[in-house]
Amino acid sequence: MKVKNAPLIQEGIDSLNKAIQLRPDYDDAMAYLNLMYRRKADVECDDLAARQEDLKTADQWVDKTLSTKKQSRESSPEPTASPWISQSKISQNKTDVLKGRDFKRLRKKLPTGGPFSRLLA
């Protein structure tokens, strides 16, 4: 199993490292590196020192992933309303939905009769 999987695991680690070099804030690649090092530790079960080193590296990638996600959350701006829709229109739509007005308008537009008419009554 080690002979078969070790080169694939190393190829995955190399590819993910390259992705992080190209985009240092790529938190998904960091998370996958954690998993790859854990697989590498599983394959190296006969060498305790190498296994411990791989698990330590995996834990470091978890920490880097979490800190990168936190930084990106803090640096991203809060979502704002669309510039094409006024805030009053958004508020009115929320009110309509909460009071069931949208459903009433929709029901008026639907044809009467048919298989679902009793559900809309």
Summary of the structure (lengths in Angstrom):
residues: 121
radius of gyration: 26.7
end to end distance: 64.4
largest distance: 74.9
contacts: 262
relative contact order: 0.08
helix: 75%
strand: 0%
